Each structure stands twice: as structure tokens, then as C-alpha cells.
Amino acid sequence: MKILLNGKDIELHQGQSVFDAAFSMDPAIAREALCCVAGDQVKELTYQPAEGEEITLLTFEDDRAKKVFWHTSSHLLAQAVKRIYPNAKLAIGPAIDAGFYYDFEVETPFTAEDLQKITAEMKKIVKERLKLERFELSAEEAKELMKDEPYKQELIEEHAGKGEKISFYRQGDFTDLCAGPHLFDVSKIKAIALLSATGAYWRGDANRPMLQRIYGVSFLKAAELEEHLAKLEEARKRDHNKLGRELEYFTTSDVVGQGLPIMLPKGAKVIQTLQRWVEDEEEKRGYLLTKTPLMAKSDLYKISGHWDHYLDGMFVLGDPADETKECFAMRPMTCPFQYQVYLNRMRSYRDLPMRLGETSTLFRNEESGEMHGLIRVRQFTISEGHLILRPDQLEEEFKGCLELAKYCLDTVGMLEDCTFRFSQWDPNNTDKYIGTPEQWEEAQGIMGKILDDLGVEYTIGIDEAAFYGPKLDIQYRNVFGKEDTIVTIQVDQLLAEQFDMTYIDQNGQKVRPYIIHRTSLGCYERTLAYLIEKYAGALPTWMAPTQVRVLPISEKTLDKASEVYETLRAAGIRVELDERNEKIGYKIREAQMQKIPFMVIIGEKEAEAGTVSVRGRQDGDLGVMPVADFLTYMKDVIETKAKK
């Protein structure tokens, strides 16, 4: 029979694998391949293709192949742990965006010395060149095989009622419950680093046992690992959770609670600057400002569907089961509230589009294991908006939302690092969503056409949609490679029906509007985190909390320095005056450590001449100039939002 392998016709005998086909085509290519794609499914090289099937080989350069490589590495880690600590209980061990982890139940937490032992054992197993062999068992057989593994028993139990066969992978003396796919054997995992061990609740639930999670990463070659570790070291220096605290942008307090960061004056000023800019930009584009409550009765969330589909993610005030008392909840989204603005009176087709914008404080009950610095928190502020419109306005308004988001992200310097994901529903998981399959197909078809018409390059994310509609997620990775959504634009034709929203069309008939949910710059806290990481704390001048620091060389020039300080402050420049009786070199170094964009140095000559000596964080010595000239220069840098 024939198959199409990497675009070439290859003759293959019945029972032969993709690896056999690749080897017959080119042994070097076969040795480089880690897995393959058949249709839209990632498969192992042992996969036996059907007549005429199209197969694409994947190497480590492909993210899908990396995930297979790292998934096999997690099994390698588990095997090493079980050899050294036979009483350890296995939980789960997936590949993640930048490596892998495995969760274990052990008597005592892993130490740095333990990680060294485990790494050595992993390298030893690699030399054994163990093959990974897949096999399936019934649920009862699977339980018997995993009888000493309570966490695996729980996972098996979840599949038992579905009558499914349970798949396993065996490598030498180690067997694990797993759906795969995996590498052919472990021999390709030549370079391994176990990065850390930390506590993690089973399935992210604080009411479940605390496990030990080992994070690791692996590569084909030692040089690749060394390069990755160097990048990790640079990432640690830029990590907003470290740098943001050192530069005093934010702090946290145990008595306040996890996921509830406190913005210090610097962080608060950056967020205020961004918020005012976004609100002004939205007003220019026809948005109407709203201000809505932070909480509502459960009645509102029952209409919107949040009560049935998002309750676990909400902070509820009161007992939902007690029908004798009103039950309130903090808002996780603003949409149900802004709809009340639209519903305030009957609307005509002439009123549309109605663009409603609000700087919203939202509350989401994130799992403790998911929270990280400012990126994932329980209370946050977002540039939220909802557009209510006629069907014929949908594409143009969606385009406007996308242009606004791209403009905002480009202005702050983040757009070049963003990717786009078309997030769709999962027709096999309909309990998670409202609406009918027909409505979802229609909404996704409309949105797909819009994205294609606008030339947006995107990936598809199945089961990533909101419960009420598909969305375009603009994705961004933090310095450690973890991806999060920073901006979202959603098409919704379901909640208008839930809230009985209508308008009178040209024929005098009541019809349902479409709704676009969108953000301009997303969550301000998350954006601040990414900005700190991108610029290593040296934020562009226009958004920097302090834009200029005035440095008198001695007490003799303090009065003149104070005059310059007041002149700049009166002109709207965010300026500080360093009045300390310290040497000028010390003052300059400290300003540099604080990432201040500009320093104005005033010695006796400058004081007499009415000039200032200017040092720029980016451009170095800018020379001596009159105060008025420096002020003009600063205004230009700020107003043009220059990246300096």
C-alpha cells in the first residue's frame, strides 16, 4: 500500500509503522523524527497508517514533538523516583509549555540532594534504551494493576463508568497509566535538568492531599539544555514576582490573603496611567462609560448562566441552598451588569451599535496552586467592554475591537510577542456550555469568516470558548514560557436571548442583537507583570512611575534643584528630588538601580547658567541644556509614547 509521508509517496507493507516508512525514505530523517501527525492527531512512530493516509513527521523543533518528548521525560522521572523511593505514590505527570512535572506522595519533601540522585538515576535509565510499549486493560484489570497507587485508582474510576479500555505504557520495570503518545524509547533524552520541587495539592484542590511536584526539562543535546538554563537564569532576573517586589511595584500579605496583591505607589501609578490612557482612547472610538456594582443577587447570575456554569469560580456571599435569604456573589464578569444599561429602555436599530466600556474590578476564585504574582490573582481590574449591535454591523465592529486591542498592545510594546487563538467549544463536552449545537456552529462559522476576512493568523483551541460563545484570545507568554490570555474578543448571540434583549428593526419588528465582549488591554495587573518582565523593570518613560529624578551635586545647588523640580512637576512630569547629602556618583547609581528614565544633574555651573546636565537611561549623556529645552524634550518623549 501507499501513504503520503512528508508530501512523498511511500510504499509500505501491511503491518509496517511510520518509522519503517521514514527509514525507507531516509534513515537520517527517521532518526531525527520524534513522532508524527496523522490527520490532526499526534501519533507515535510505531503508528501503522492506513492506505493513502497523509503523515507528517515531527522533530524537536515542533512544539507538538516537544510535548511528546517532555511527556516521555515525565515517565522517565517517575520511573527514577520509584526506583529510589519505592513507597512513593504516583499522581500525574504531564508535559507543560517549557518542560514537564510529576506529582508524588512521599513521606518527606524532596531536597536538592534528592533531585541530584533522581537526575543521576534518570540518566542511568536513558542508557538502558528502554522501549515504551502501549497496552490496554479493562477498568477492573487496570485497578488490579494499580492497586497500590491510590491516585491512579481515582483516575481509573473516572473512566470505569464509560466502559472505556484503559491505556498504559510500560518501559522496563515501570508501568504508568497514560493516554500517550510517547517516544519510541528513552534513549533520545540525553540532557536532563530537574529544576525544583514544590508542594502542589492533588488536582489543585486545597482540600485534597498536598503532594510533591518535581519540575524538569530535557533536550536532545547538552548544548540545548545549557542554552535553556541560561535563558531561565535571565528569566529569573526579569521575573515580575521578584523584580516587581524589589522595585516596590507591589507586595502581598499573608493576613490579606493569597491572590490579593497590594499595589504600592509605583504600581498604582503605572496602572492609573494605563487606565486613563485606555479610557480616553475608548472615548475617542465612541465608547460610553458605565459604572456598575461589584456584586449582585444570584438571580442575575442565574439568568446569565454563570450560576450553572461558573459558580465554582465565584465568591458567593451567603448560602445558595438557603432560599429564605438573598444570596449575593461578587462579579466575575461585567457583562450581566452592562446589559442592564441596554435594557434601561427600548432600543431602535438607530441606537446601534452601542459600545459600553468600563474599568471593572472583578473577582474570581482561582485555585491556590494556579496563582502567580500579578499574572493570576483573585481580584483584578480590567478594561472591559460590551458592544450591542445589529448582525450587519458585526464584522466592522469586531474589526474595530481588534484594531483597538492591537493598537494598545503595540503602544505598550507587547504586540510583537503575541499570538492569536480562535477558542471554540467542545461538542463532546456540551454540559459546559449554553446553547444548541446549531447555534454554536453558526456563531463559530460567523467568527471564523470574520477572522479569515481580516487576515488574522490563528491557532484553534478546542474547549477554550466561553460558556456562551467562541472568542479570539490574544496570547502572551511570561518569561518562563507559560502562556496566558491577555486580551479577548468574543462573539455572543446567546446571552441576548437569556436577558430578552431586543431592538426595533427597520420593519418595526423586535429582533435580537448580537453582542461582542472585549477588552482593550486586558487585566491591568497582568499587563503590568508582563511589562516589568519585558522591560526588566525599565518601563518606557510615558508609563514609568517616576520619569525624572533631579540630583543636586551639593547642598549649594539644592535651592536651584528645588526650582527645577517644581518647574517639571508643574508641567505634569512625574519627578523626584534627591535631597540627600550623598556623593553624586552614589545618587546616579541608585537612580540607575531604580530604573529611572532620566536624571537631571545640577552643579554650580548649571545653577549659575540656568541649565541642567541630562542623563538618559537609554541614551546616556544627553549634554547640558536649558530647563525649557529639557521640558520640551520630555513632553515629546511622553506624548509620542516613545520606547525609551
N, C-alpha and C positions, 0 to 999 in steps of 0.2 A: 504494500500500500504506500501511498504518498502523503506526506504532510508538508506544510509550508513553515520552514524554520528560518527565522530572521529574514523572511522575504524570499528564501530559496526553496525550490522543490527538492525534497529529500526522500529517497526510497527507504522504507522501514518495514521490517518483518513483523508479523503479529507477535505481540508479547515483548517487543523491544521498547526501551524507555527513551525519554527525551535526551538523556545523557548519551545513549547509544547513537541517536541521530546526530547530536552535536559532535561526537567524536568522529563519526564517519565524514562529517563535513570538514572539520578542522580540529585536531586534538588540542591545539593551543587554546582555541575558543572554548572547547568543552571544559578544559581545566580551569579557565577563568570564571566560568559561569557558576553562580551560586544557587539559582532557582530559575523559574520561568513563569511566563504568563500565558494562560490558555483562555481565550475569550477575555473576561475581565477578572479571572481568578488567578491568584498567585499559587503556583504548584511547585512540588519538589522535582528534582531532576530525575527521580525514579518514576515519574508520571508516565503512563502509557497512553499516548494520544490515539484518537480515532482517525479514521480515513479522512483526509482532506483538512484536518484541523490546523489552524494557524497558531504557531507557537513563537514566542519571543523570549530569548534568553536574557537573563538579568545578571549584571555584575554588581560588585560592591558600590559602584558609582550611583546606582539607582537606589532611592530611599526604600523601595519595597524590598530589595535584596538586603539592605542593611538591617531592616526589621527581622528578616528571616535569620540572618547571621547572629543578631543580638538575642533573638529568641532561643536559638540553639545554645548560645553562650549562657543564658539563664539556666538551662538544663544542666550545662556543664558545672555551673556554680552549685546548683542543688546537689549534684552527684558528689562533688568535692566535700560539701558540708556534711552529707550523710556518711561519707567515709570517715571523716574526722570526729563527727559528733553523731553517732548512730541513733541517739534518742531524740534528735531534733525532729520536729514535726513540720511537714511541708504545707505551705499555703498556696500562694500563686507567684508566678514569675514571668511577667510579660516583657516584651521589648518596649522601649519608650523612645521618644524623639531623639535622644542622644545617648543611647546605651540600653541598659536593662536593669532590672532589680529582681530580687526574690525575697519573699517574706517567710520567716521561720518562727516557730515557737521553740525557744530554748530556755534553759534554766537561768542562765546569766547573760547579760548583754555582750555582744561581740566587742572585742577590743582591737586596737590597731595591730597588735601582735597576732590575734586570731586571723585578721584579714590577710596578713602575710603568709600564714600557714595555709589558708584556703587557696590563695593565689598559687602557691607552690604546688598544691595538690591538683589544681586545675591544669597547670602546665604539664604535670605528670600524665594526666588523663589524655591530654591532647596527643602526647607521644604514643599512646596506645591505639590511636587511629580508630576509635570505636565507631561503628556504623549506627545510625538511628533507624530503627525498624518500627514501622507503624502497624498496630493491630487493633481490633475492635472486640469488645465484650458486651454482653447483655448487662443491664443495670445490676442484677444480682451477682453476676460474676465479677463485675467491677468493684462492688462493695467488698466482696471477699478478698480481692487482690489488695485493696486499700484499707483493710480492716484496722490497721494500726495508724492510719492517717485521718484524724477527725475532720480536718478541713477539707480534704479530698472527698470524704464521705458526704459532707454537706453539699458539695458541688455535684456529686453524682446523684444525690437525692433530687436535686432540681430538675434533672433530665429524666429521672426514672418514670415519672408520670406521663411523659411524652412518648414512651415506647421506643426511644432512640437507642441505637447502639452507641456505646461509649468508647471513644478512641484513646489510645495510649501510644507512647513512644518508649522504646527500650534502647538503651545504649550500655552494653556490657552488663554490669551488675545493678544498674539503676533503671527504674521504670517510673514514668510520670504520666499523669492524666493530662491530655493535651489534644487540641484540635489541629495543631500544626499550622502551616508547613514548616519544615526544618531543612538544614543542610543534609547532604548525603552522609557525611561523617564529621567528626570533631577536629580533624587534622588541620583544617584551614585556619583555625582560631589560634594564630601564632602569638599575638600580642594582647596581653590582658592586664587591666588595672582595676582593682576594687577600690572605689573612691571613698566610700563612707558606709557607716552602719548607724541606723537611727531607729527610733520607735515608730510603729505605724499600727493603728487599730485595724483589726480584721474587717475588711470590706469598708474601711473608712468610718466605722460606727464607733463612737466613743463609749457605747455601752457594751461593746464586744471586747474580746481579749486584746491586750497590747502585744504585738509581735515585734520581731527584729527584722528590719529591712536592710539588705545589703545592696548598695548601688554599684554598678560596674560598667565598664565599657571595654570593647575589644576591637581589634583590627587584624587585617591580613599580615601587616608588616610592622615591625618595631618603630620604624621611622614615622609611620602614620600615627601611631599611638603617641610618640613624643611630641609631634606637632599638635595633636589634640590636647594633650596635657598642658602644653604651653598656652594654647588658647583658653583653656579652663582657668589657668592662673591669671591671665589678663581679664577674664570674665569675673573672677572673684574680686579683682581690684575695682571693677566697674559695677558690681552688684549693688543695685539701689538699696537693698536691705542693709548693706554695710555702709556704703558711701553716703546714702541719704541720711543715715543717723549721724555719721561723723561730721557731715556738713550742716547738721541741725535743720534738716528739712522736715523731719517727722520723728516721732517717738511712739512707744507703746507702753502700756502699764498693765500689770497683772490685775490690779484692782479695778481697772476699767473693763478688760476682757479681751480675748483673742479676736483678731479680725476687726478691731475697732481702733485704728491708728489715730493719733493726735497730731494734727498739723501744727508744727511750730511756725513762728512768724515768717520764716523764709518760704516754707512750703505753702503756707496760706497765701502769701503774696503772689507766688507763681500761679496758683490755681485761680486767684482773683483776676490776675492779668489775662489768663487764657479765657476765663468765663466772660469777662466784659467784652473781649475781642469777638468771641463766638456770638454772643447775644447781639452785638452791633452788626455783625456780618449777616446774621439771620434776619434782622430787621430790614437790612438793605434788600433782602431777597423776598420780602413780602410775608414774613412770619409774624403772627400775632402772639404776644406774650401772655402766658397764663400763669396762675399760681394756685395750686390745688393742695388739698390736705395730705398729710403724711400717713394717714390711716383711714380705714373705712370699716363699716359693718361687713360681716360675712356675706350679707345679701348682694353687695356689689360684686364680690369675687365669685359668687355662685352664678351670677348672670354671665360674667366674662369667661368662666370656665377655670379660673385659677384655683378655685376651691377643690375641684375634682382632679385637676391635672398638675397643680403646682404647690399643693398645701405643704408638702414636706420642706419646701424651700422658703416658707414664710414664717415670720414671727407672729404668733397668734396671742392675742390678749383676751383671756377668758377661756372657758371650757366649751369647745364646739359641740359637745354632747348635751350640754345643758340648754334646753330650748326655752327655759323660763327667763333667761337673761340674754341681753345683747352681747354678741361676741364680735370683737374687733380684730383687725390684723394690720400690721404695718405694710405699706405698699411695696411690692417687689418690682412693679412697673407703674408707669403713669397713665397708660392708655385708657383704662376704665374711667379714670377721673376726667381726662380731657374730653372724652366722649360726652360728658355732661355739659360741656361748653357748647358743643354742637347741638345737643338735644334741648338747649335752653329755649329754642323756639323753632317753628317750622322753617325749613330752608328751601331755597329755589335753586335751580340749575345755575342761575346767575351768581349765586353766592360761592360757587365752587371754581377753583379749588380753595379750600380753607386750610391754611397752613398754621398749625398751632405749635408753638415752641415753649419749652420750659427748662430751666435749670433745676433738675429734680434730684432730691435726696431719696435714695432707695435703700431697702433693707432686704437682704437675702440670707437665709440660714445655711451658710456654707458649712460643709463638714470640716472639722478641725484639721484633718490631715491635708486638706486642699488649700488652706490659706497660706499666703506668702507675701510678707511685706505690704506693699500698696497694690500689688497686682491682683490679688484675690482677697477680698475683705467682706465684712458683713454689713457695713454701711458705706455707701459711696454716693458721689454726685456725678450726674450725667447730663450731657447736652441732648435732651430728649425732645422728640417732636413727632407729631402725627398729622398727616395730610389726608383730608377727606375730599374726595374728588369724583368726577364722572368717569366712566370707563374710557371715554375717548381722550381723557387727559392723563391716563396712567403712564404711558411711555414717556411723555415730555416731563412729567413731574418726577418720575423715577430718575430720569437723566439729570434733572436739577439737583436731586438729593445726592446722586453720585458725584456730580461736579463739585458740590459744596464740600462733601467729605474729602475728596481728593485735594481740593484747594487747601483745606485746613491741615491735612496731613503733610502736604508738600511744604506749606509755610513753616511748620514746626520742624521740618527736615526728616520726616519718617516715611513718606510715601515710597521712596526708592526701595525700602526694605519690606514692603507689604506684599501680600499675595491675596487672591480672591477665591472664595469658596461659595459655590451655589449649594446651599444647605436644603436638602429635600426630606420629605417624610419617608418612613419605612412602612410600606404596605403590609409587611408581616408583623407589625407592632402597632396595630390600629388603636389599641387601648390608650395609647399615649396622646392621641390627637382627637380633635373635634372635627366634624365634617365627614362627608362621604368620599369614597374613592374618586367619584366623578368630579367633585368639587376640587379635590387635590390635584387631579390630573389637569384640570382646567387652569388652576392657579399656577402650577409649575410650568405648564405649556406657555402661558402668557409671559411669565417671568423669564423663561429660557429664551423666548423670542426677543424680549427687550434686551437681555444681556448680549445676545448674538448681534442684534442690530447696533448696539453701542460698541461692539468690538471688544468686549471685556474677556480677557483670558482667565479662565477659572477652572478649578477642580470641582468635583461633585462630592458632597458629603451626605451619605445616606443616614437617615435618622438623626440629623443635626438641625432639622427645622424647628421653629417654634410650634407649640401645640396647635396654633391657629393659622399657620401659613408658612410658605417657603421664604427663604431670605438669602441675601447676599452678605456674607461675612467677610470683612476685611481683616485678615490675619496678620499677626506680628509675633516675632519670636524674641524672647528675652535673651540676655547674654549667655545663658546656659542652654539655649536651643529649644526651650519649651514654648510651644505655640499657644497663643490665646487670641480671642476675638477682641479687636479694639473698636471697630465701628460696624454697625449692622444696618441694613436696609431691607425691610420686609414688606411683602405684598400680602394683603389680607382681604378676603371677601367674606369671611365667616363671622367676625365679631359685629359687623354692621347688622347682621341678621340677629345675633344674640341680643343686641341692645335695641332692636327695632329702629334702626337709624334709616331715615328716608329723606328724599328731596323731591320736589315737584319738577318734572322734566318739561321740555318744550310743549308736550302734548297735554300738560295738566295732570299727568299720571304720577302716582307715588312710586318711586323706584329706589333700589338700594345703591348707596355709593360704594366705591372701593376705598380702602384705607392703605396708606403707606406708613409703617412705623420706621423711624430712622433716628440716627444720631449723627451729629456733625463731627465731633471729636471724641465721642465715646465717653468713657468714665475718666474724669479728671485725675483721680488718684492713680489709676493705671497708666494714664498718659504721662503723668509726672514721673512715675517709676521708669518708664521706657526712655524718657528724655534724660534723666540722670544717667542711665546706663549708656545711652547713645553718645552723649557728650562728656562722659566721665565726670559729671558734675559741673562742667564748664558750660552752663546754658547760654544760648545766644543773648546778646545784650538786651534785646527788646523784652524778653521774658525773665531775665535774671532778677533775683530779689534785690540785690544791690548792684547798681550799674557802674557807679564811680565811687572810689574812696580817695578822699583828699588827705595828703600826707605832708604836713609841715616838717621841714628838716629840723627845726629847733623851736624853742619857745618864742624866739624873736619874731618868727614868721607866723605864729599861731593866730594873731588877730587878722592878718591878711587871708590866711587859710579859712578862717571862720567866715569872712566876707564871700570868698569863692563858694564855700559850702552853701551859704544862704542864697546866693545867686542861682546856683544849679538847682537847689531844692525848689525855689520859687518858679523855676521854669519847668517843673514836673519831672526832673531827673531823680531817680532813686539813688541817693548819695549818703555816704557816711563820712564823718570827720574823725580821724585818728589823732586824738589829743594827747596821747601818752608820751611821756618823756623817755622815749626809746630811740636808739640809733636808726637812721633812715633805712639802712640795709635790713634790719630786723623787721621794720614795718612793711617793706616791699615783699620780703619773703612770706610774711604772714598773709598779705593780701593775695599773693600768688597761691598759697595753700588754700585760701578760701574761694579761689576761682573767680575773683572779682574781675570783670571785663576791662575796666580802665582805672589807672591810677594817675592822680594829678599831684605832682610833687612841687612844693613851693619853698624855694630857698630865698636868701636875701636878695639876689639879683632879680628873681621873678617878682618878689614882693615890691621892689622899687619900680620895676618896669610895668607892673600890672599884667604880667604874663604867667603862664603855667607851663611846666615841663610834663609832657604826657607820655605815659607808657601804656601800650595796648597789650592785652593778654595774648592776642593772636599775632599782632604785627610788631611787637617790641617797641623800641624807642620811636615815638612819632614827632619828637622835637619840641621846641618851645613855641608857643603861640599865645595870642591874646585870649582872654577868657571868652570874649564874644565869638571868636572863631571856633574855639573848642565847643562851645554850646551849639553852634550851627552844625558842626560835625556830628555831635552826639544826636541831635534831633534827626539828622538824615539817617544815621545808623538805625535808630529806633523806629522811625516812621516807615522805612523801607523793609523793616524786619530782616536785616542782613544777618547772615550766618556767622557773626563774629561777636 
